[in-house]
Structure formats: C-alpha cells, structure tokens
Amino acid sequence: MDWKSQRKPLAWIVVIFAACFWLPVGIARFDGAVMEALYLVKWYAREHVLLCLVPAFFIAGAIAVFVSQASVMKYLGARANKILAYGVASVSGGILAVCSCTVLPLFAGISRMGAGLGPATTFLYAGPAVNVLAIVLTARVLGPELGIARAVGAVVFAVVIGLLMHLIFRREELERAAAQAALPEPEVRRPLWQNAIFFAAMVAVLVFANWGRPEIESGIWFEIWNAKWLLTALFAAALGAILVAWFGLRWWLLALVAVPTGLAAAILPDHPEIAVTAAVVGLSWVISREPGELEDWLDASWGFAKQILPLLLAGVAVAGLLLGRPGHEGLIPSAWVSAAVGGNTLWANLFAAVAGAFMYFATLTEVPILEGLIGNGMGKGPALALLLAGPALSLPNMLVIASVLGWKKTSVFVSLVVVMSTVAGVVFGLVVG
C-alpha cells in the first residue's frame, strides 16, 4: 500500500478519534451547550421552517420559473441602470420584513436568474435590515436616537455594500454583463401585472403569517397582529384563485387543498401550523400533478430547499452550541459578551459587530436582547454596531451565502458589514456621547 497517499485520510481519522476521545461530556458547560444547540434547532424548526422558509422556497422557485431572466436583468442585472437596480433591490428587500435566513432563498433565486452581484447583495442586506417594524420597535424601546440611526444606517449600508461588492468584483461583473447581452429575448408567457399580483399574494402570505406580536397592545401594528391569520387566509385564497385563473390549475384540485386546510384551521385554531402543513403538502401535491410550468415551480422550490435547509439547520445548531439562546448559556459565557461591549472603544464596537454577525436573531428579537445588554452597561455605539450587523448576518446565513456566491465573495460581504457597522458604532458613540 502506498502510505503517502493515505496521509490525509489517516490525519482525519486521528483528528476525529482524538476529538471523540477527549470529548468533554459531563462538564456542565459543555452538556448545557449541547442542550442549547438542540433547543435552538427545535425552536427554529417550529417557529421558522413552516411559516418562514417554506413560503420563501415557493417564492424563490416562482422567481426561477415564472419571472423571465430578461426581466430580472432589466431591473437588477449587471447592465441595468444603477439607480434603478439599487433602488429596486433595497425597496423590494425592505418590504419583506424577514430574518437573515428567510431572505436567503429569495436571494438565491434572483442570483440564479441573472441579478448583478451589487443589486443582489443590496437585496440580501436590505431584506432583514431595512425592517420598518423592527426600526419602530427600536425607537420605542431603545430610544429615538438608536431608532433613527438604525434606519439611516440600514438604508445607506444596503446601497453602499452593494456598490462596493460591484466595484471589488468589477471584472467578473463586466464579464457577466457581456454574457447577458448575448442572451436571446425569452418568450413572455403572461403580462407583467399578472406576475406582479401573483408575487404580491405570496409575499403577503409570508409577511402576515410571520407578523410578530407588538409589545404595546394597541394601534395599527397590534390590530394587524390580531387579524394576522385572517389576512393570511385571505391572501392564500387569492393565491389559489390566481393559480386557477392565470396558471391553469384545475379548480377541483385546488378544492382538495382548501377543504382540509379550512377544516384544520376551524377545528384547531390554536395550532395554525397544522393548517399551514395541510396547505403546503396539498399545494405541493396538486402542482406536482400539473405538467409544465406548475410542476417546474415545485421542482425549483424543492431544489432551493435541498440546497439551503440542511446548511441552515447545521448553522443554527453551531450557533446554539457557541452562544446559546437568549437568557441561556452556550460554550461562550454571556458575561464575556456583556463585558466586551461596554463603553465606546473601537474594540467594543468591533466585538459587538462580530458577535452580532455570528449570532442568529429572529425578526424583532434583537431589540429585547439589546435592552438587556444596555441595562448591563453596553454602550450606545456598540448597540448600533450590533443592530446594523446582527439582523443582516448569522452563522447559518453565511453558510448558505457561501453556497451561492463562494467563500471569497461571502468573506468580502461579511467583512464589509462588520467593518462598516464598527465604524458607524464608533461615530454614533462619539456623537451621542
């Protein structure tokens, strides 16, 4: 046997064996961190996969099948008008109000369809960062100064990061633009306004199904939350009607989905996940029986799910192991985090930005977490740095971005977010004292 060729497998066996041999089972912090990883994965699966990711997979699949590549390139492509491209990317990302993981299937969809790197990364940052509800909650709970700084910073960051990504990888973008110019004009299957209404219905289902309960039980945000499932059902019904009228879905197949879904919602109103599961399974089954673009829609959605979901779940587990859940300890003691973000030093801002980039924040959860950290002495500068880096990035998020863009571009994107968040935190801390 040629042992020189076996060095690499042998090295891996030795490393894995050593890790198993010295596994610190029985040490309280390690055991607790493992449980935190499992708790966080369980929570993520219950709270985000059905209501956030599954609708996002269907939207991403629809982008790949129903939106012409020419349309994506016209508004977001490498040769598109820059003001139009970055404006569309920042606005379309901002209206979704999704977390750093839910935006990923949509980002993968527009990237695969030919969006330029700059507009695509602007959309990637804007989706979770330019969240109107989160900005309003920040201003109410943490003060108007942080709320305004977060709003301005998020919008500016989205555009600037996209522009810098375009400039850094300008040569590749020029090559992509030249390749796109040679593509033939695809056939348009239906008017743009029909596709727009179709996507609006799907986005509305995603947004209202995930509408979080506001702290103040009054006002328009609370009323929307109070009616969230009714609004979700209305837009789901509109989506079904659109599929029948414009996409050729047979009405009796839609009825086979609507009846069990409606019964589940009526019989078990406190468990909306049952009705959502019935709707997802039923829709998947009926469109799989419709050869052509509807079946292609399911295939594309499944492709995104296979690519993204395993990486997200693995990333969530690692994040839980290292940092735990809010109020619970992982391998890294929370006291270290609190001590490291005090004051307004460059180190405190950098640590806050890096910690925020690797932690996973569900939509709106960053505000109560920061409220606790500020109560323990966190400076206002580091608070802004975490607000600008945290919602837009996470360890699971980075793993998926790398599968779409590669590690080189992902590293540049993450570095830009961290560095700009750090600088913004330092400047903000100096201004507000």
C-alpha positions as CSV (number, residue, x, y, z in Angstrom):
1,M,0.0,0.0,0.0
2,D,1.2,3.5,-0.8
3,W,1.1,5.1,2.6
4,K,1.9,8.5,1.3
5,S,-1.5,8.6,-0.5
6,Q,-3.1,7.6,2.8
7,R,-1.8,10.5,4.9
8,K,-4.8,12.7,4.5
9,P,-7.4,10.0,5.4
10,L,-5.2,8.9,8.4
11,A,-4.9,12.5,9.6
12,W,-8.7,12.9,9.5
13,I,-9.2,9.6,11.4
14,V,-6.7,10.7,14.1
15,V,-8.3,14.1,14.5
16,I,-11.8,12.7,14.7
17,F,-10.7,9.9,17.2
18,A,-8.9,12.5,19.4
19,A,-12.0,14.7,19.4
20,C,-14.2,11.7,20.4
21,F,-11.6,10.5,23.0
22,W,-11.3,13.9,24.7
23,L,-15.0,14.9,24.3
24,P,-15.8,16.9,27.4
25,V,-19.0,15.1,28.2
26,G,-20.0,15.5,31.9
27,I,-18.7,19.1,32.1
28,A,-21.7,21.2,32.9
29,R,-21.0,24.0,30.4
30,F,-20.4,21.6,27.6
31,D,-23.5,19.5,28.4
32,G,-25.6,22.7,28.7
33,A,-24.2,24.0,25.4
34,V,-25.2,20.8,23.6
35,M,-28.7,21.0,25.0
36,E,-28.9,24.7,23.9
37,A,-27.9,23.7,20.4
38,L,-30.7,21.1,20.4
39,Y,-33.2,23.5,21.9
40,L,-32.4,26.2,19.4
41,V,-32.7,23.8,16.4
42,K,-36.1,22.6,17.8
43,W,-37.3,26.2,18.2
44,Y,-36.0,27.2,14.8
45,A,-37.8,24.2,13.2
46,R,-41.1,25.0,14.9
47,E,-41.1,28.8,14.5
48,H,-39.3,29.4,11.2
49,V,-39.3,26.5,8.8
50,L,-43.0,26.1,8.2
51,L,-44.0,29.8,8.4
52,C,-40.9,31.5,7.0
53,L,-38.7,29.2,5.0
54,V,-41.3,27.1,3.2
55,P,-43.1,30.1,1.7
56,A,-39.7,31.6,0.8
57,F,-38.8,28.5,-1.0
58,F,-42.0,28.6,-3.0
59,I,-41.4,32.3,-3.8
60,A,-37.8,31.6,-4.9
61,G,-39.0,28.7,-7.1
62,A,-41.6,31.0,-8.6
63,I,-38.9,33.6,-9.4
64,A,-36.9,30.9,-11.2
65,V,-39.8,29.6,-13.2
66,F,-42.3,32.5,-13.7
67,V,-40.0,35.5,-13.9
68,S,-38.2,35.9,-17.2
69,Q,-34.4,36.2,-17.0
70,A,-34.8,39.3,-19.1
71,S,-37.0,41.0,-16.5
72,V,-34.5,40.3,-13.7
73,M,-31.6,41.5,-15.8
74,K,-33.5,44.6,-16.9
75,Y,-34.0,45.8,-13.3
76,L,-31.3,44.0,-11.3
77,G,-28.8,42.7,-13.9
78,A,-25.1,43.7,-14.3
79,R,-26.1,46.0,-17.2
80,A,-29.1,47.6,-15.5
81,N,-29.4,51.3,-14.7
82,K,-27.6,51.6,-11.3
83,I,-30.1,53.9,-9.7
84,L,-33.0,51.7,-10.7
85,A,-31.2,48.5,-9.8
86,Y,-30.1,49.5,-6.3
87,G,-33.4,51.3,-5.7
88,V,-35.5,48.2,-6.6
89,A,-33.2,45.9,-4.6
90,S,-33.3,48.0,-1.4
91,V,-37.1,48.6,-1.6
92,S,-38.0,45.0,-2.5
93,G,-35.8,43.7,0.2
94,G,-37.1,46.2,2.8
95,I,-40.8,45.4,2.4
96,L,-40.4,41.7,3.2
97,A,-39.6,42.1,7.0
98,V,-37.8,38.8,7.1
99,C,-34.9,37.4,9.1
100,S,-31.4,36.8,7.8
101,C,-32.3,33.2,6.9
102,T,-35.7,33.7,5.3
103,V,-34.2,36.1,2.8
104,L,-31.7,33.5,1.5
105,P,-34.0,31.5,-0.9
106,L,-35.1,34.8,-2.5
107,F,-31.5,35.9,-2.8
108,A,-30.5,32.6,-4.3
109,G,-33.5,32.9,-6.7
110,I,-32.6,36.3,-8.1
111,S,-28.9,35.5,-8.3
112,R,-29.6,32.3,-10.3
113,M,-31.8,34.4,-12.7
114,G,-29.0,36.8,-13.5
115,A,-29.2,39.6,-11.0
116,G,-25.9,41.6,-10.7
117,L,-23.7,41.0,-7.7
118,G,-24.2,44.6,-6.4
119,P,-28.1,44.6,-6.5
120,A,-28.2,41.0,-5.3
121,T,-26.2,41.8,-2.2
122,T,-28.1,45.0,-1.6
123,F,-31.3,42.9,-1.6
124,L,-29.6,40.4,0.7
125,Y,-28.7,43.1,3.3
126,A,-31.9,45.1,3.0
127,G,-34.3,42.2,3.4
128,P,-33.7,41.7,7.2
129,A,-32.0,45.1,8.0
130,V,-34.5,47.6,6.4
131,N,-37.4,46.3,8.5
132,V,-39.9,49.1,9.3
133,L,-41.5,47.3,12.2
134,A,-38.1,46.5,13.8
135,I,-37.0,50.1,13.4
136,V,-40.1,51.4,15.0
137,L,-39.7,49.0,17.9
138,T,-36.1,50.0,18.3
139,A,-37.1,53.7,18.6
140,R,-39.8,52.9,21.1
141,V,-37.8,50.6,23.3
142,L,-34.2,51.8,23.0
143,G,-34.9,55.4,22.2
144,P,-35.4,57.6,19.1
145,E,-31.6,58.2,18.7
146,L,-30.9,54.5,18.1
147,G,-34.1,54.1,16.0
148,I,-33.2,56.9,13.6
149,A,-29.5,55.8,13.4
150,R,-30.6,52.2,12.7
151,A,-33.0,53.4,9.9
152,V,-30.5,55.7,8.2
153,G,-27.6,53.2,8.6
154,A,-29.5,50.2,7.3
155,V,-30.6,52.0,4.1
156,V,-27.2,53.5,3.5
157,F,-25.4,50.3,4.2
158,A,-27.7,48.3,1.8
159,V,-26.7,50.5,-1.1
160,V,-23.1,51.1,-0.2
161,I,-22.3,47.5,0.4
162,G,-23.9,46.5,-2.9
163,L,-21.9,49.2,-4.8
164,L,-18.6,48.1,-3.1
165,M,-19.3,44.5,-3.9
166,H,-19.8,45.5,-7.6
167,L,-16.6,47.5,-7.6
168,I,-14.5,44.9,-5.8
169,F,-15.6,42.2,-8.3
170,R,-15.9,44.6,-11.2
171,R,-14.0,42.4,-13.7
172,E,-16.4,39.4,-13.1
173,E,-19.4,41.7,-13.4
174,L,-18.2,43.1,-16.7
175,E,-17.8,39.5,-18.0
176,R,-21.3,38.7,-16.8
177,A,-22.7,41.8,-18.4
178,A,-21.2,40.8,-21.7
179,A,-22.6,37.3,-21.5
180,Q,-26.0,38.6,-20.6
181,A,-26.0,41.0,-23.6
182,A,-25.7,37.9,-25.9
183,L,-28.7,36.1,-24.4
184,P,-31.9,36.0,-26.7
185,E,-35.1,37.7,-25.6
186,P,-37.2,35.0,-23.9
187,E,-40.9,34.4,-24.7
188,V,-43.3,36.2,-22.3
189,R,-46.0,33.8,-21.1
190,R,-48.2,36.3,-19.3
191,P,-48.4,40.1,-18.7
192,L,-46.1,41.6,-16.1
193,W,-49.1,42.8,-14.0
194,Q,-50.3,39.3,-13.6
195,N,-47.0,38.1,-12.3
196,A,-46.8,41.1,-10.0
197,I,-50.1,40.3,-8.4
198,F,-49.1,36.6,-8.1
199,F,-45.9,37.5,-6.2
200,A,-47.7,40.1,-4.1
201,A,-50.1,37.5,-2.9
202,M,-47.2,35.1,-2.0
203,V,-45.3,37.8,-0.2
204,A,-48.4,38.9,1.7
205,V,-48.8,35.3,2.9
206,L,-45.2,35.2,4.1
207,V,-45.4,38.6,5.8
208,F,-48.7,38.2,7.6
209,A,-48.1,34.6,8.7
210,N,-44.9,35.8,10.5
211,W,-46.3,39.1,11.9
212,G,-44.9,39.4,15.4
213,R,-46.9,40.5,18.4
214,P,-46.0,44.1,19.3
215,E,-45.3,44.9,23.0
216,I,-48.0,47.7,23.0
217,E,-51.4,46.1,22.7
218,S,-53.0,49.0,20.7
219,G,-52.5,50.8,17.4
220,I,-52.3,49.5,13.9
221,W,-49.4,47.0,14.5
222,F,-51.4,45.2,17.2
223,E,-54.6,45.2,15.1
224,I,-52.7,43.7,12.2
225,W,-51.3,41.0,14.5
226,N,-54.8,40.4,15.9
227,A,-56.0,39.7,12.4
228,K,-52.9,38.1,11.0
229,W,-54.4,34.6,10.3
230,L,-57.5,36.1,8.7
231,L,-55.3,38.2,6.5
232,T,-53.0,35.2,5.7
233,A,-56.1,33.1,4.8
234,L,-57.5,35.8,2.5
235,F,-54.2,36.2,0.6
236,A,-53.8,32.4,0.4
237,A,-57.3,32.2,-1.1
238,A,-56.4,35.0,-3.5
239,L,-53.3,33.0,-4.4
240,G,-55.4,29.9,-5.1
241,A,-57.8,31.9,-7.4
242,I,-54.8,33.3,-9.3
243,L,-53.4,29.8,-9.9
244,V,-56.7,28.7,-11.3
245,A,-57.4,31.8,-13.4
246,W,-53.9,32.6,-14.8
247,F,-51.8,29.5,-14.4
248,G,-54.2,26.7,-15.4
249,L,-54.5,24.9,-12.1
250,R,-57.7,22.7,-12.2
251,W,-60.2,24.1,-9.7
252,W,-61.2,20.8,-8.2
253,L,-57.6,20.1,-7.3
254,L,-57.5,23.4,-5.5
255,A,-60.6,22.4,-3.6
256,L,-58.9,19.2,-2.5
257,V,-56.3,21.5,-0.8
258,A,-58.7,24.1,0.5
259,V,-61.2,21.8,2.3
260,P,-58.7,20.0,4.7
261,T,-56.8,23.3,5.2
262,G,-60.0,25.1,6.2
263,L,-61.2,22.3,8.4
264,A,-57.8,22.2,10.2
265,A,-58.0,26.0,10.8
266,A,-61.5,25.8,12.1
267,I,-61.1,22.8,14.4
268,L,-57.6,23.7,15.7
269,P,-57.4,27.5,15.6
270,D,-54.7,27.5,18.3
271,H,-52.4,25.4,16.2
272,P,-52.1,27.2,12.9
273,E,-49.1,25.1,12.0
274,I,-51.5,22.2,11.3
275,A,-53.4,24.2,8.7
276,V,-50.2,25.5,7.2
277,T,-48.8,22.0,6.9
278,A,-52.0,20.8,5.2
279,A,-51.8,23.8,2.8
280,V,-48.1,23.2,1.9
281,V,-48.5,19.4,1.5
282,G,-51.7,19.8,-0.5
283,L,-50.3,22.6,-2.8
284,S,-47.2,20.5,-3.4
285,W,-49.2,17.5,-4.4
286,V,-51.6,19.3,-6.7
287,I,-49.0,21.3,-8.6
288,S,-46.9,18.1,-9.0
289,R,-49.9,16.7,-11.0
290,E,-49.9,19.6,-13.4
291,P,-47.2,19.0,-16.1
292,G,-45.5,22.2,-17.4
293,E,-44.6,25.3,-15.5
294,L,-46.5,24.5,-12.3
295,E,-44.6,21.2,-11.9
296,D,-41.4,23.1,-12.8
297,W,-42.3,25.5,-9.9
298,L,-42.3,22.7,-7.4
299,D,-39.1,21.2,-8.8
300,A,-37.3,24.6,-8.5
301,S,-38.7,25.2,-4.9
302,W,-37.5,21.7,-3.9
303,G,-34.1,22.5,-5.4
304,F,-33.7,25.6,-3.2
305,A,-34.9,23.6,-0.1
306,K,-32.3,20.9,-0.7
307,Q,-29.6,23.4,-1.1
308,I,-30.4,25.7,1.8
309,L,-32.3,23.9,4.6
310,P,-29.5,21.5,5.7
311,L,-27.0,24.3,5.9
312,L,-29.3,26.5,7.9
313,L,-30.1,23.8,10.4
314,A,-26.4,22.9,10.8
315,G,-25.6,26.6,11.3
316,V,-28.3,27.1,13.9
317,A,-27.0,24.1,15.8
318,V,-23.5,25.5,15.9
319,A,-24.7,29.0,16.8
320,G,-26.7,27.5,19.7
321,L,-23.7,25.4,20.8
322,L,-21.4,28.5,20.9
323,L,-23.8,31.3,22.1
324,G,-26.9,29.5,23.4
325,R,-30.4,31.1,23.3
326,P,-31.3,34.5,24.8
327,G,-31.1,34.1,28.6
328,H,-29.2,30.8,28.4
329,E,-25.5,29.9,28.2
330,G,-23.6,28.3,25.4
331,L,-19.9,27.5,25.3
332,I,-19.1,31.2,25.3
333,P,-20.3,32.8,28.6
334,S,-22.7,35.6,28.1
335,A,-20.8,37.6,30.8
336,W,-17.8,37.8,28.4
337,V,-20.1,39.3,25.8
338,S,-21.5,41.9,28.2
339,A,-18.1,42.8,29.5
340,A,-16.7,43.2,26.0
341,V,-19.3,45.7,24.7
342,G,-19.1,48.3,27.5
343,G,-18.1,51.8,26.6
344,N,-17.4,53.1,23.1
345,T,-14.0,51.9,22.3
346,L,-13.0,50.6,18.9
347,W,-12.7,47.1,20.4
348,A,-16.2,47.2,21.9
349,N,-17.7,48.2,18.6
350,L,-15.8,45.6,16.7
351,F,-16.7,42.9,19.1
352,A,-20.4,43.9,19.0
353,A,-20.3,43.8,15.2
354,V,-18.6,40.4,15.0
355,A,-20.8,38.9,17.8
356,G,-23.9,40.2,16.0
357,A,-22.7,38.8,12.7
358,F,-22.4,35.3,14.1
359,M,-25.4,35.2,16.4
360,Y,-28.8,34.3,15.0
361,F,-31.6,36.9,15.6
362,A,-35.2,36.0,14.7
363,T,-37.1,39.1,13.4
364,L,-37.5,41.6,16.3
365,T,-35.7,39.6,18.9
366,E,-32.6,41.8,18.7
367,V,-34.4,44.6,20.5
368,P,-35.1,42.9,23.8
369,I,-31.7,41.3,23.7
370,L,-30.1,44.7,23.3
371,E,-32.3,46.1,26.0
372,G,-30.8,43.6,28.4
373,L,-27.2,44.3,27.3
374,I,-27.7,48.0,27.6
375,G,-29.0,47.5,31.1
376,N,-25.8,45.7,31.8
377,G,-23.6,48.5,30.6
378,M,-23.4,48.2,26.8
379,G,-22.5,51.5,25.1
380,K,-24.8,53.1,22.5
381,G,-22.1,52.8,19.8
382,P,-21.7,49.0,20.2
383,A,-25.5,48.8,20.4
384,L,-25.8,50.4,17.0
385,A,-23.0,48.2,15.6
386,L,-24.9,45.1,16.7
387,L,-28.2,46.4,15.3
388,L,-26.6,47.0,11.9
389,A,-24.6,43.7,11.7
390,G,-26.8,41.3,13.7
391,P,-30.2,41.2,11.8
392,A,-28.5,41.0,8.4
393,L,-26.0,38.2,9.2
394,S,-25.7,35.0,11.1
395,L,-23.6,31.9,11.0
396,P,-26.3,29.9,9.3
397,N,-26.8,32.8,6.8
398,M,-23.1,32.8,6.0
399,L,-23.0,29.1,5.2
400,V,-25.8,29.5,2.6
401,I,-24.4,32.7,1.1
402,A,-21.2,30.8,0.5
403,S,-23.0,28.0,-1.3
404,V,-24.4,30.7,-3.7
405,L,-21.5,33.1,-4.1
406,G,-18.5,31.1,-2.9
407,W,-16.4,31.8,0.1
408,K,-14.3,34.6,-1.4
409,K,-17.3,36.9,-2.1
410,T,-19.0,35.8,1.1
411,S,-15.9,36.8,3.1
412,V,-15.9,40.2,1.5
413,F,-19.6,40.7,2.1
414,V,-19.3,39.8,5.8
415,S,-16.2,41.9,6.2
416,L,-17.9,44.9,4.7
417,V,-20.9,44.6,7.0
418,V,-18.7,44.1,10.1
419,V,-16.3,47.0,9.3
420,M,-19.0,49.4,8.3
421,S,-21.0,48.5,11.4
422,T,-17.9,49.1,13.6
423,V,-17.2,52.5,12.1
424,A,-20.9,53.5,12.4
425,G,-20.9,52.5,16.0
426,V,-17.8,54.4,16.9
427,V,-19.1,57.6,15.1
428,F,-22.5,57.2,16.7
429,G,-21.0,56.8,20.2
430,L,-18.9,59.9,19.8
431,V,-21.8,62.0,18.6
432,V,-24.4,60.9,21.3
433,G,-21.7,60.7,24.0
